[in-house]
Amino acid sequence: MIIFTLNENYYAFSSENVEEITNKMPWAPVPQSPSWVQGLVNLRGNVITLINFYKLLSPTDEIEEICYNNIIIVKNDEEKIAFMVDEVAWVLDIEPSAIQQLDDKTDELVSSVIQVKDQIVSVINMEKLFL
């Protein structure tokens, strides 16, 4: 699991979906795109959509600037998406028995939770990200 912070909360991506972790980079805005689309980045000649993960998880009109330090590039088949995160906290092997599936699907993007050190980490449902 790739565990990262976002606005003082902890989230995780399955490492099998992560292609790369990189430092922040410049982006070009996309006119008339959803508020959570930060823009487009050029990663070694590949143009990838950059998602402001905070705005995707918290779709409110409240404008809160986050300080992001890393970009996590995730892939699904041939499609790649870049996510802005505060910082990558840990890269860990997590036993499947330690993953608690959520019965209450109030947030479709979060499929389960794990406890790492003293933190509760929300595991992102990768299938929902690519719909």
Disulfide bonds with the S-S distance in Angstrom:
none
